[in-house]
């Protein structure tokens, strides 16, 4: 079956009269069969992100459900200063995964929602 994953993106920002925006949507064929959705607490020490039954390769959306904490994501044991992905409270990040375990670390323990699709 084709077109099992639908991704939509809309980003609009404006300040002092200037506006920038980007919108996109795509429908992707799901090459595998595994999907997972769970919540997880990210600690102030490096924590492996739970991807459920989804193996190494796929798409991961991670939403920071915290009201104050920021999380940092990397594909090596995360260190706040070195992690390339930062997700502030209330924000969502979309990643294409391609290596083994992904890790997160928080400045304040934070609850996140993780949705993964094998692809």
C-alpha positions in Angstrom: 0.0 0.0 0.0 1.3 3.5 -0.8 1.1 6.8 1.0 0.8 5.7 4.6 2.7 8.6 6.2 1.4 12.2 5.7 3.6 15.0 6.9 2.5 18.7 7.0 4.6 21.7 7.9 3.7 25.3 8.3 6.0 27.9 9.8 5.3 31.6 9.9 7.2 34.3 11.7 6.9 38.1 11.7 8.5 40.9 13.6 8.9 44.6 13.0 6.9 44.4 9.8 9.0 41.6 8.2 7.4 38.2 7.6 8.9 34.9 6.6 7.1 31.6 6.0 7.5 28.1 4.7 4.8 25.5 4.1 5.0 22.0 2.8 3.2 18.7 2.9 4.2 15.3 1.6 2.8 11.8 1.5 5.5 9.1 2.0 5.3 5.4 1.3 5.9 3.4 4.5 8.6 0.8 3.6 8.3 -1.1 6.9 5.4 -2.2 9.0 6.2 -0.8 12.5 4.7 2.3 14.1 5.1 3.4 17.7 3.7 6.2 19.9 4.6 6.7 23.5 5.4 9.3 26.1 8.7 9.3 28.0 10.3 11.4 30.6 13.7 12.8 29.5 16.0 13.2 32.5 18.8 15.6 33.2 21.2 12.8 32.4 21.5 11.3 28.9 18.5 9.1 28.2 17.9 6.7 25.3 14.8 7.7 23.3 12.2 5.0 23.2 11.4 4.2 19.5 9.3 1.1 20.3 9.3 -1.5 17.5 10.7 0.9 14.9 14.2 -0.2 14.0 17.1 2.1 13.0 15.6 3.7 9.9 12.5 5.8 10.0 10.8 9.1 10.8 10.5 10.4 14.4 8.4 13.2 15.7 9.1 14.3 19.2 7.0 16.9 21.0 8.1 18.5 24.3 5.1 18.4 26.5 6.9 20.2 29.3 5.9 23.8 30.3 9.4 24.9 31.2 12.1 22.4 30.2 14.2 22.2 27.0 15.4 18.9 25.6 18.5 18.3 23.4 18.7 15.4 21.0 21.7 13.6 19.4 22.6 10.2 18.0 25.4 9.8 20.5 25.0 10.1 24.3 23.6 13.6 24.6 25.5 16.5 26.2 23.6 19.8 26.3 26.4 21.8 24.9 27.1 19.5 22.0 23.6 18.2 21.0 22.7 19.5 17.5 18.9 19.5 18.0 17.1 21.6 20.6 13.4 21.3 21.3 12.0 23.9 23.7 8.9 23.4 25.8 5.7 23.1 23.7 7.8 22.6 20.5 7.8 19.7 18.1 10.8 18.4 16.0 10.6 16.0 13.0 13.7 13.8 12.4 14.7 11.2 9.8 16.5 8.6 11.8 19.3 6.5 10.2 21.6 5.3 13.0 21.1 3.1 16.1 20.0 4.7 19.3 19.0 8.3 19.7 19.6 10.1 23.0 18.1 13.1 24.7 19.0 15.2 27.8 16.9 17.9 29.5 17.8 21.0 31.4 14.8 20.2 33.6 13.2 16.7 33.5 10.6 16.9 30.7 7.8 14.7 29.4 7.8 14.1 25.7 5.6 12.4 23.1 7.5 10.3 20.6 5.9 9.0 17.4 8.0 6.8 15.1 7.3 5.3 11.7 9.6 2.6 10.1 10.7 4.0 6.7 
